Amino acid sequence: MANDEQISLFDIPAAEPPAPPSFDPELIPTSAKIPIPTGTYQTMEAMGAHCNRCHRCDLGASRTHAVIGRGNLKAPIMIVGEGPGQTEDETGMPFVGKSGQLLDRILASVNLTTEEDVFICNVVKCRPPENRTPTTDEAAACSGYLAEQIRMVDPKIILLTGATAMKALVGIKQGITKVRGQWIEKDDRFYMPIFHPAYLLRNQSREKGQPKWLMWQDIQAVRAKLDELRSAD
């Protein structure tokens, strides 16, 4: 065969890559084995519709309402708790009982509001029975929802209340008393572990060194960090 009739291996078109398996977003609420790709949800309402019929873990079997979040959907500060309590399960809103009222007062003490500055949510969207700590599997099943919330709100600062939130978002396993008030920079955001308001309700002393006094130091540091970040924009 003449050279010009020879077929070069380099002229053979490459085989087409196999088509990716079809992905049906409607399967997300059915199993924790179904991934939640980045960009799945365009609105918090769309995500909430999935959460309210979600059975990615066993918590869906006993919920009254999934608890998605409250506050400004474009807030510079996000507060992440562990999971809903009884009042939250009944209302579908996070941090609305005595803990939530105290949290709102703490924020107001440095002129922060959920209307403008803060969005509040939890690691798991359904109430664990008897308000127990969410299991690792339950947190993992909900992790995609939380990641989507962080993407949609895009906060500059994330405050972590409770061991589940610390472990899920920054991998901290130490007790809150050892790490509260410390800034952790990750993925172009600033994270800070803080006391849960429920803990403050059980520790009423305002003396120096006590939890309420320490919380006052921490929330002032949060306010200062937000002002610093805003002035740099």
N, C-alpha and C positions, 0 to 999 in steps of 0.2 A: 504494500500500500504506500502511495506517495506520502512524503512528509506532510504536504498541505492537506492530505486527506485524513491524517491521523487525528484522533480526538484527544486533546490534552485533558488530563485529569482536572486541570484547573478550570476547564470550560464546563465541567459538569456542575449543574446547579446544586447547591447544598440542599439536603433534605429539609423539608419544612419541619420546624419544631412542633412537637405534639401540642394540640390545643389544650389550654388549661381546663381542668374540670369545671363544669358549670357551677356557679355559686348562687344559691338562692337565699337572699337576706332574710326571708321569712322563716328560715330554719334556725336562725340565731337563738330565739327563745326556747328552742326544744331540747338543746343539749349543750353541755359545756365543751363537747368535742368540736362543735362548730365554731370557727374563729370569728372574731369581730374585727374585720380589717379597718385600718385607719381610713377615715373619711366615709364610713358607712352612713353616718347620720348627718343630716344638714341642719336639723333643729333638735332642741331638747324635747319638744313634744313628740317627735318621731321616735326618739329613743325611749321616751316614757311609755309609748304605746307598746313597745316590745317588753319593757320591764314589767308592765302590768299583766302580761300573760306569760311571763318567763318561768321556765322550770329547768334552768341550767343547773340548779342545785335544789335541795329539798326544802329550802326556805319558802319557795313559791307555794307549797302546799298549805301553809298556815297563815299567809299574809291576808290582811284586809285591803291594804293599798301598798303598792310600791312607792318608795319615797325617793324622788328624783333630786330635788334641790329647791332652793329659794334664793332670791337675790338678783343682782344685776348680771345678766348673761354675758356681759363684756367687762366684768369687774377686774380690777388689777390685783385683788386679793381673793384667794379661794381658801375656805376652811373645810378640811376633810375630817369627818368623824369616823367612828367604827361602823355603827349600824343604827337603824331606827329603834326607838323604844315604843312603849304602848301608845302614848299620845300621838307619836309620829305615824305609827301604823294606822291609827284611826283617822287621822286627818290627811295623810299623804304628804305632810310637810316636815322637813328636818328641823330639829332644835326648836320646838315650839312649846315645850313644857317649861318647868321651872329652870332647867338648864339653859334652854333657849332664851328665856327672859333675862337671865344673868348674862349670857353671852352678848345679847344686844346692848345691855347696859355697859359692859366692858368696852365694846366697840364705840359706843357713844361717848365714853370718857375721853377718847382721843379724836372725836369728830369723824368717826367712820360709820357708814350706814350700809344696810343691804340694798337700799335703793340705788346707791351710786358706787360704793367702793368694794362690796363683798358679795361673793356667791358661796353658799353653804351646801355641802352634800356629804355623803357617807361612802365608805368603801363598799359595803353591801347595801343593796336597795330594799331588801325585805327584812323584817324584824326577826332576829334569832329568838327562839322560844325562851321565855323567862329572862329576856334581855342578856343572855349569855354572850361571851365573846365569840365573834364569828370564827369558824374554823378556817384553816389554810385553804381547804378545797372550796369553801364558800367564797372566800375572798378572791381566789383564782377564777372562779366561775364568773364573777362580776367585774374582774379587772379590765376587760375590754370596754365595758360601759364607762368606768371611771376614766380610762384613757381618752375616750371620746369626749367626755365632759371637759377634761383639761384642754384638749385640742380646741374645742368649740369656744370655751371661755377665754383661753389663752392668758391666764393670770401671770403677773410678774412675781408674785409671792404666794406660797402655799403654806398654810399653817396646819400642822398635824396634831390632832387630839386623839390620844389613845395608841396603844401598842400596835393594833392592827394597821392603822394608817401609817405609822412610822415604818413598820416592816414592809408594807406593800409598796410604798413610794420611794423610800430611801434605804431600805434594807437594815434599819436599826433594830436591834433586838434588846438593847439595854433598857433599863427602867427610865421612866420619864424624868425622875428627879435628877438623873445624871446628865441628861442631854437637853432639857428644856432651855429655851432661850438662846440656843446655839444656831447660827446660820449654816446651812448646808447648800452649796451651790451645785446645781445639777441641771443639765439640759437647758442652760440659759435662764433658769429660774432660781429663786431663793426660797428654800424650805426652812421652817422653824418648828420644832416640836413645842407644844404648849400644854399646860394643864387642861384637862377636860373640865368644863363648867360644873359637872356633877361632883367632881372631886373637890372643887372649891366650896360647893354647898355643904360638904361634910367637914370642911376645915375653915371655920368662920373667922379665925384670928387674922387681924391685919398687921400684927407686929412684924418688925423687920425680920426677914429670913423665912417667914411663914408663906404658904402657897399663895394667898391672896396678894401679899406684898410682892412676891416674885412675879406674879401675873401682871401686876401694874408695871413692873420694870420691862417685862417682855412686850406688852402691848404698846408701850412708848417706843421701844426699839423698832417695832413693826411700823408705827407711824413715821418714825424718822427715816426708815429704809424706803418707804413709799415716797416720801417727799424727795429723798435723794435721787431715786430712779426717775421721778417725774421731771426733776430739774435737769437731768442728763439727757432727756429726750429732745 
